[in-house]
Amino acid sequence: MNIYESLGVRTIINAKGTATRLSGGRMRPEIGEAMLAASQLCVDIAELQAAASLQIAAATGAEAGYVASGASACLLLAAAACMAGLNPGRMARLPDTGGMNSQVIMVRSQRNGYDHAIRASGASLIEVGLPDRFAGAGVRDAQSWEIEDAITGQTAAIFYVADEQAQPPLAAVTEIARRHGVPVIVDAAAQLPPASNLRRFIAEGADLVAFSGGKVLGGPQASGFLCGRRDLIMSVALQHLDLDVYEDMWAPPPSLIDRSQLVGMPPHGIGRSCKAGKEEIVGLLVALKLFQSETDAGRHAAWLARLQPIEAAVRDNDRVKTSIEHAGDTSKIPLLTVTLGDGDIRQLIGDLIHLTPSIHVDAGRRDANMLAINPVCFWDEDIPAIIGGLHNQLR
């Protein structure tokens, strides 16, 4: 009996991908072993975060880095840092933004549920651009001049969601931001692979970039990291760390927090609820190291090897058409798509969920009578069950 069975909880086969609602992926044993080892000792968390900052900086080309409880937590901390800077009084007031710049500019077509993290900091989103190309009303989206036109004396930051389709290009946005002295926050939570994206957004001028630790990086599900400007990472740390300590006893590592730049010691900040334990920090750093030790081509080949036997097993079924998307593109995750020629794909998806073991697939294209299988979160030993489940439900 595994730990979940002892709690009366079913285990599942996650063929959907790194969705939090499905508990993300399966960590490699060496990451779990590192987290267990970390749990058996105590450290000063500020010192651990300072060490993490060095490793993240080396991996991303940024000045500094920081670990929090997920990419969403990192976005909240990023917005808070852009609004409060190194002013302890402002840190203490958030999410009350009175007396500080609190507007964050965002392209309307990049709005999504995760921008709630920005708003949770107390910031107000200022939308620009009309997404005609997505609405079917035309070809246009936001243009660079619209972002520049929205910058005022109340602008705290520009928020940019990294995606292949995002417009305007990030480099154009950061060029505008530099001219006006406004920082750019990039949500790159799901932008791995390719591994080159670890450095890309900083290289293109972003001031803070948020990555998920629990997606393709393969770290703890409740982890994420920021990389960016040293002063902004310092503000993040000040609004995240446990600061319940006498001021004359407070000695954070200068590489993370330079006390000479502060007029005083702030109280617990708005990011206190975003904490990452020593286990998550160590697990994320090990995952980052392992990710860097591999190649995009090697990861892609392993994922493809999981999909190919499933595709081979079902492609001759007269009821379906199959395809492996991105089979030749190592910068993307390959996906096996199964299109149902007759019947309702929703019934098939539901039937797979109710099997033992329960199989969860990507239902995002069910309106096209299609399901997708993502190979990131299941392992080789799960393949027979996926094949068997599809065979049984497609008879």
Buried (B, 14 or more C-beta within 10 A) or exposed (E): EEEEEEEEEEEBBBBBBBBEEBBBBBBBEEBBEBBEEBEEEEEEBBBBBBBBBBBBBEBBEBBBBBBBBBBBBBBBBBBBBBBBBBBBEBBBBBBEBEEBBBBBBBBBBBBEEBBEBBBBBBBEBBBBBBBEBEEEEEEEBBBBEBBBEBBEEEBBBBBBBBBEEBBBEBEBBBBBBEEEEBBBBBBBBBBBBBBEBBBBBBBBBBBBBBBBBBBBBBBBBBBBBBBBBBBBBBBBBBBBBEBEEEEEEEEBBEBBBBEEEBEEBBEBBBBBEBBBBBBBBBBBBBBBBBBBEEEBEEBBEBBBEBBBBBBEBBBEBEBBBBBBBBBEEBEBBBBBBBBBEEEEBBEBBEBBBEBEEBBBBBBEBBEEBBBBBBBBBBEEEBBEBBBEBBEEBBE
